[in-house]
Amino acid sequence: MISTVLPTYNRAPMSFVKGEGSWLITDTGDRYLDLGAGIAVNALGHAHPALVQALTDQAQVLWHVSNLYQIPQQQALADRLVEATFADTVFFTNSGTEACELAIKMARKYWSSKGEDRHEIIAFEGAFHGRSTGAIAAAGSEKMVKGFGPLMPGFKHLPWGDHDALRAALSERTAAVIVEPVQGEGGIRPMPDACLKGLRDLCDDTGALMILDEVQCGMGRTGRLFAHEWAGVTPDIMMVAKGIGGGFPLGAVLATENAAAGMVAGSHGSTYGGNPLACAVGAKVMEIVADDGFLSEVLRKGARFRQGLEALVAGHPAVFQAVRGQGLILGLKCVAVSADVVKAGYAEGVLTVGAADNVVRLLPALNIPDEDIAEALIRLERAATRLESQAA
């Protein structure tokens, strides 16, 4: 059958019709243990009762009114985010890509409103900030930008972890520096705490704004509500999405009052962003995930999973090389081709997600039960054995 969907995805040959916690069920009744969580989106797994209830309750009274009017659900979620973070103000979007577009606009408008011609934004090799024209310009890789020129100008790309290059690049033209505290698509590459602190210091010294992209690594995934908290630093602007909606489309840009000062009435907008339905779900996600006890459990589960993965690497050196990440944003650096590892997982009923640098991502629901972690390790072991037997 000819598909009427634009063929921009290489889709696996399976179709899911139901989700239960950390499990997905196909149209043929097969069950798969989901270690991808919709690429870090389903932070509380599939069909979490509290999220289903929040969605149902709101859906029965009001879905959409537009930002021409006051939206109490939006205000409530913004208040909760401000209370839990560095931010003074929040703008709601539908996705991480939209959040990136606003972060770029906000940084440049900040300097324009001051009457200064500072528009250059420094970004890093291996980054992923979305698929819009602005976001791909920020990432800069050939894979992302080829064929889509001319690109939005004003971005400078530096090698990941090159402190000297960063110091040399910062100048009176630099409006902002954008970085993921943990690169997701780039291969689960955490930026060391000392480097994040150094970046904050350099931004302070030069006046450049610090933009953190926590779309994938935020919302509890590292065991803190946001990954930058481990380094004890705060950004000026932060992009949030994926896990904040628990599966419902929702994103946000959080900012200090100073960084957001240029964004006055009419300077940005969104038809759907911050609608009552999305914000009702997001508020329930925040209520659950921002709890200290919940975050402690993420750390415990992450340590348990990592310990098992380290044993997996040691037992299959022809397949795996190392474990990366923290909390429940983990990666297996592969010796075998990572795409083959993902496919072998399909054969064993476990879903993982590929990434750059020959890495397989493990991004399970943050509330994954211990028994599902144990089952995940068994199935990953079988996948590794399958690959070894194929290579023999």
C-alpha positions as CSV (number, residue, x, y, z in Angstrom):
1,M,0.0,0.0,0.0
2,I,1.3,3.5,-0.9
3,S,1.6,5.7,2.1
4,T,0.1,9.2,2.0
5,V,2.5,10.3,4.8
6,L,5.5,12.4,3.8
7,P,8.4,9.8,3.9
8,T,10.8,11.8,6.2
9,Y,11.0,8.9,8.8
10,N,12.7,5.5,8.6
11,R,10.0,3.7,10.5
12,A,10.4,0.3,12.2
13,P,7.9,-2.3,10.9
14,M,5.6,-2.3,14.0
15,S,2.5,-0.4,15.0
16,F,1.4,0.2,18.6
17,V,-2.2,0.5,19.6
18,K,-1.9,0.5,23.4
19,G,0.5,1.5,26.2
20,E,0.6,0.4,29.8
21,G,3.3,1.9,32.0
22,S,6.6,0.9,30.4
23,W,5.1,-1.4,27.9
24,L,3.7,-1.0,24.4
25,I,1.4,-3.4,22.7
26,T,1.2,-3.8,18.9
27,D,-1.8,-4.3,16.6
28,T,-0.9,-8.0,16.6
29,G,-0.8,-8.3,20.4
30,D,3.0,-8.4,20.8
31,R,4.4,-6.6,23.9
32,Y,7.5,-4.5,23.9
33,L,9.4,-3.0,26.9
34,D,9.7,0.7,26.0
35,L,13.2,2.2,26.9
36,G,12.6,5.1,24.6
37,A,9.5,6.7,26.1
38,G,8.7,8.5,22.9
39,I,12.3,9.9,22.9
40,A,12.1,11.1,26.6
41,V,8.6,12.4,26.2
42,N,6.5,9.9,28.2
43,A,8.1,10.8,31.5
44,L,5.5,8.9,33.5
45,G,5.1,6.0,31.1
46,H,2.0,5.2,29.0
47,A,-1.6,6.0,30.2
48,H,-0.5,7.1,33.7
49,P,-3.8,7.3,35.7
50,A,-3.2,10.8,37.1
51,L,-2.4,12.2,33.6
52,V,-5.4,10.5,32.1
53,Q,-7.6,12.0,34.8
54,A,-6.1,15.5,34.4
55,L,-6.6,15.3,30.7
56,T,-10.2,14.0,31.0
57,D,-11.2,16.5,33.6
58,Q,-10.0,19.4,31.5
59,A,-11.2,18.0,28.2
60,Q,-14.8,17.9,29.6
61,V,-14.8,21.7,30.2
62,L,-12.5,23.6,27.9
63,W,-9.8,22.8,25.4
64,H,-8.8,26.1,23.7
65,V,-9.5,29.8,23.9
66,S,-6.3,31.4,22.5
67,N,-3.9,33.8,24.2
68,L,-6.3,36.7,23.5
69,Y,-7.7,35.9,27.0
70,Q,-6.5,35.0,30.5
71,I,-5.8,31.3,30.9
72,P,-5.9,30.2,34.5
73,Q,-4.4,26.7,33.8
74,Q,-1.4,28.5,32.0
75,Q,-0.9,30.9,34.9
76,A,-0.9,28.0,37.4
77,L,1.7,26.0,35.5
78,A,3.9,29.1,35.0
79,D,3.7,29.8,38.7
80,R,4.8,26.3,39.5
81,L,7.7,26.4,37.1
82,V,8.9,29.8,38.5
83,E,8.6,28.6,42.0
84,A,10.7,25.5,41.2
85,T,13.4,27.2,39.1
86,F,15.6,30.2,38.5
87,A,13.0,31.8,36.2
88,D,10.9,34.9,36.6
89,T,8.7,34.4,33.6
90,V,7.5,31.6,31.2
91,F,6.2,31.4,27.7
92,F,4.5,28.2,26.6
93,T,5.0,26.5,23.2
94,N,3.9,23.3,21.7
95,S,7.4,21.7,21.2
96,G,11.1,22.0,21.8
97,T,11.7,23.4,18.3
98,E,9.3,26.3,19.0
99,A,11.1,26.9,22.3
100,C,14.4,27.1,20.4
101,E,12.9,29.7,18.1
102,L,11.8,31.9,21.0
103,A,15.1,31.5,22.8
104,I,17.0,32.8,19.7
105,K,14.5,35.7,19.3
106,M,14.7,36.5,23.0
107,A,18.5,36.7,23.1
108,R,18.7,38.9,20.1
109,K,15.9,41.1,21.2
110,Y,17.6,41.6,24.5
111,W,20.5,43.3,22.9
112,S,18.5,45.1,20.3
113,S,16.4,46.7,23.0
114,K,19.6,47.9,24.6
115,G,20.6,49.5,21.3
116,E,23.6,47.1,20.9
117,D,24.4,45.2,17.8
118,R,25.1,41.8,19.4
119,H,23.4,39.0,17.5
120,E,26.0,36.2,17.2
121,I,25.0,33.0,19.0
122,I,27.7,30.4,19.9
123,A,26.6,26.7,19.7
124,F,28.5,23.4,19.8
125,E,29.3,20.5,17.5
126,G,26.9,17.5,18.1
127,A,24.1,19.7,19.2
128,F,20.4,19.1,18.4
129,H,17.9,22.0,19.0
130,G,15.1,21.1,16.7
131,R,14.1,21.0,13.0
132,S,13.0,24.5,12.2
133,T,15.3,26.7,10.0
134,G,16.5,28.6,13.1
135,A,17.1,25.4,15.1
136,I,19.1,23.7,12.3
137,A,21.2,26.8,11.9
138,A,22.0,26.6,15.6
139,A,23.0,22.9,15.3
140,G,25.0,23.5,12.1
141,S,25.8,19.9,11.2
142,E,25.8,19.0,7.5
143,K,23.2,16.3,8.2
144,M,20.8,18.9,9.5
145,V,21.4,21.8,7.2
146,K,22.3,20.3,3.8
147,G,19.9,21.4,1.1
148,F,18.0,23.9,3.3
149,G,20.1,27.0,2.7
150,P,20.4,29.9,2.9
151,L,20.5,29.4,6.6
152,M,19.7,31.9,9.3
153,P,23.0,33.8,9.8
154,G,24.7,34.7,13.1
155,F,25.7,31.3,14.5
156,K,29.2,30.2,15.4
157,H,29.9,26.5,16.0
158,L,32.6,25.2,18.3
159,P,34.0,21.8,19.1
160,W,32.4,20.1,22.1
161,G,34.5,20.6,25.2
162,D,37.1,22.9,23.7
163,H,37.4,25.5,26.5
164,D,40.1,27.5,24.6
165,A,38.0,27.8,21.5
166,L,35.1,29.1,23.6
167,R,37.2,31.7,25.3
168,A,38.6,32.9,22.0
169,A,35.1,32.9,20.4
170,L,33.3,35.1,23.0
171,S,33.5,38.7,22.0
172,E,31.5,42.0,22.0
173,R,29.4,40.5,19.2
174,T,28.3,37.5,21.2
175,A,24.6,37.7,22.1
176,A,24.3,34.3,23.7
177,V,25.8,30.8,24.1
178,I,23.4,27.8,23.7
179,V,24.2,24.4,25.0
180,E,22.6,21.1,26.1
181,P,23.8,20.1,29.6
182,V,23.5,16.6,28.3
183,Q,23.6,16.1,24.6
184,G,20.9,13.6,23.6
185,E,20.9,13.2,19.9
186,G,24.6,13.9,20.0
187,G,25.2,10.6,21.9
188,I,24.4,11.1,25.6
189,R,27.4,13.4,26.2
190,P,27.1,15.2,29.6
191,M,28.9,18.6,29.9
192,P,31.0,18.3,33.1
193,D,29.9,20.4,36.0
194,A,33.1,22.3,35.9
195,C,32.6,23.2,32.3
196,L,29.0,24.5,32.9
197,K,30.4,26.6,35.8
198,G,33.1,27.9,33.5
199,L,30.6,28.7,30.8
200,R,28.5,30.6,33.3
201,D,31.6,32.6,34.4
202,L,32.5,33.4,30.8
203,C,29.0,34.6,30.0
204,D,29.0,36.8,33.1
205,D,32.4,38.2,32.2
206,T,31.3,39.1,28.6
207,G,27.6,39.9,29.2
208,A,26.5,37.1,26.9
209,L,23.3,35.3,27.8
210,M,23.5,31.6,28.7
211,I,20.8,29.5,27.0
212,L,20.4,26.0,28.2
213,D,18.5,23.4,26.1
214,E,17.0,21.0,28.6
215,V,14.3,19.7,26.2
216,Q,15.6,16.1,26.5
217,C,17.7,16.1,29.7
218,G,15.3,18.2,31.8
219,M,12.1,17.4,33.8
220,G,13.7,15.0,36.2
221,R,15.7,12.8,33.8
222,T,19.1,13.2,35.5
223,G,17.6,12.9,39.0
224,R,17.3,16.6,39.5
225,L,14.4,18.6,38.1
226,F,16.8,20.2,35.6
227,A,20.3,18.9,34.7
228,H,22.0,22.2,35.3
229,E,21.2,22.1,39.0
230,W,24.0,19.5,39.4
231,A,26.5,22.2,38.5
232,G,25.0,24.8,40.8
233,V,24.5,27.3,38.0
234,T,21.5,29.0,36.6
235,P,20.9,30.1,33.0
236,D,19.4,33.2,31.7
237,I,17.1,31.4,29.3
238,M,16.1,27.7,29.3
239,M,14.2,25.6,26.7
240,V,11.9,22.9,28.1
241,A,9.6,20.4,26.3
242,K,9.3,16.6,25.9
243,G,8.8,15.3,29.4
244,I,6.9,18.4,30.7
245,G,3.7,17.2,28.9
246,G,4.1,13.5,29.7
247,G,3.1,12.7,26.2
248,F,0.9,15.7,25.5
249,P,2.4,18.4,23.2
250,L,3.9,21.1,25.4
251,G,7.0,23.2,25.6
252,A,8.2,26.3,27.4
253,V,10.8,28.9,27.5
254,L,11.8,29.9,31.0
255,A,13.8,33.2,31.5
256,T,14.9,35.7,34.0
257,E,13.2,39.1,34.1
258,N,16.3,40.7,32.7
259,A,16.8,38.3,29.8
260,A,13.1,38.6,28.8
261,A,13.0,42.3,29.1
262,G,12.9,42.9,25.3
263,M,9.9,40.6,24.8
264,V,7.1,43.1,25.0
265,A,3.4,42.8,23.8
266,G,3.3,41.7,20.2
267,S,6.9,40.5,20.0
268,H,6.0,36.8,20.0
269,G,2.9,34.6,20.0
270,S,1.5,31.2,19.6
271,T,-2.0,30.1,18.6
272,Y,-2.0,26.8,20.6
273,G,0.8,27.4,23.0
274,G,-0.3,27.3,26.7
275,N,-3.8,26.1,25.9
276,P,-5.8,24.9,28.9
277,L,-5.6,21.2,27.9
278,A,-1.8,21.1,27.7
279,C,-1.3,23.1,30.8
280,A,-3.6,21.0,32.9
281,V,-1.6,17.9,32.0
282,G,1.7,19.8,32.4
283,A,0.7,20.9,35.9
284,K,0.0,17.3,36.9
285,V,3.4,16.2,35.5
286,M,5.1,19.0,37.5
287,E,3.2,18.0,40.7
288,I,4.5,14.4,40.4
289,V,8.0,14.9,38.9
290,A,9.2,17.9,41.0
291,D,8.7,16.0,44.2
292,D,12.0,15.3,46.0
293,G,11.0,11.8,46.8
294,F,10.2,11.1,43.2
295,L,13.6,12.5,42.1
296,S,15.4,10.4,44.7
297,E,13.8,7.4,43.1
298,V,15.0,8.4,39.7
299,L,18.5,8.5,41.0
300,R,18.1,5.1,42.7
301,K,16.6,3.5,39.6
302,G,19.3,5.1,37.4
303,A,22.1,3.7,39.6
304,R,20.5,0.3,39.5
305,F,20.1,0.4,35.7
306,R,23.6,1.7,35.2
307,Q,25.1,-1.1,37.4
308,G,23.4,-3.7,35.2
309,L,24.5,-1.9,32.0
310,E,28.1,-1.9,33.2
311,A,27.9,-5.6,33.7
312,L,26.4,-5.9,30.2
313,V,29.3,-4.0,28.7
314,A,31.8,-6.1,30.5
315,G,30.1,-9.3,29.3
316,H,29.8,-8.3,25.7
317,P,32.9,-6.3,24.7
318,A,32.4,-7.1,21.0
319,V,29.0,-5.3,21.1
320,F,29.4,-2.6,23.8
321,Q,32.2,-0.2,24.8
322,A,30.9,2.0,27.6
323,V,27.9,3.4,29.5
324,R,27.2,7.1,29.4
325,G,24.9,9.5,31.1
326,Q,23.3,9.9,34.5
327,G,19.9,9.2,36.2
328,L,17.6,7.8,33.5
329,I,19.2,9.5,30.5
330,L,21.7,6.7,29.6
331,G,23.6,5.6,26.6
332,L,25.4,2.5,25.4
333,K,28.5,3.4,23.3
334,C,28.6,0.5,20.9
335,V,31.4,-1.4,19.2
336,A,28.8,-3.0,16.9
337,V,26.7,-0.7,14.7
338,S,24.2,1.0,16.9
339,A,21.4,0.6,14.4
340,D,22.0,-3.1,14.5
341,V,21.8,-3.1,18.3
342,V,18.4,-1.3,18.1
343,K,17.1,-3.9,15.6
344,A,18.4,-6.8,17.7
345,G,16.4,-5.2,20.5
346,Y,13.3,-5.3,18.4
347,A,13.7,-9.0,17.9
348,E,13.9,-9.4,21.7
349,G,10.9,-7.2,22.5
350,V,12.8,-4.1,23.8
351,L,12.7,-0.6,22.3
352,T,15.8,1.7,22.3
353,V,16.7,4.8,20.4
354,G,19.7,5.4,18.3
355,A,21.9,8.5,18.6
356,A,25.1,10.0,17.1
357,D,28.6,8.7,17.9
358,N,27.4,5.1,17.5
359,V,25.3,5.3,20.7
360,V,22.1,3.6,21.7
361,R,19.9,5.7,24.0
362,L,18.0,4.4,27.0
363,L,15.4,6.9,28.1
364,P,12.8,4.9,30.0
365,A,9.8,6.3,31.9
366,L,11.1,7.9,35.1
367,N,8.8,5.7,37.2
368,I,9.9,2.5,35.6
369,P,9.4,-0.3,38.1
370,D,12.5,-2.3,39.3
371,E,11.1,-5.5,37.8
372,D,11.0,-3.8,34.4
373,I,14.6,-2.6,34.8
374,A,15.6,-6.2,35.5
375,E,13.6,-7.4,32.5
376,A,15.2,-4.7,30.3
377,L,18.7,-6.0,31.2
378,I,17.7,-9.5,30.4
379,R,16.4,-8.5,27.0
380,L,19.4,-6.3,26.2
381,E,21.6,-9.3,27.1
382,R,19.7,-11.4,24.6
383,A,20.0,-8.7,22.0
384,A,23.8,-8.6,22.5
385,T,24.0,-12.4,22.3
386,R,21.9,-12.4,19.1
387,L,24.4,-10.0,17.5
388,E,27.4,-12.0,18.6
389,S,25.9,-15.2,17.1
390,Q,25.1,-13.4,13.8
391,A,28.8,-12.2,13.7
392,A,30.2,-15.7,14.4
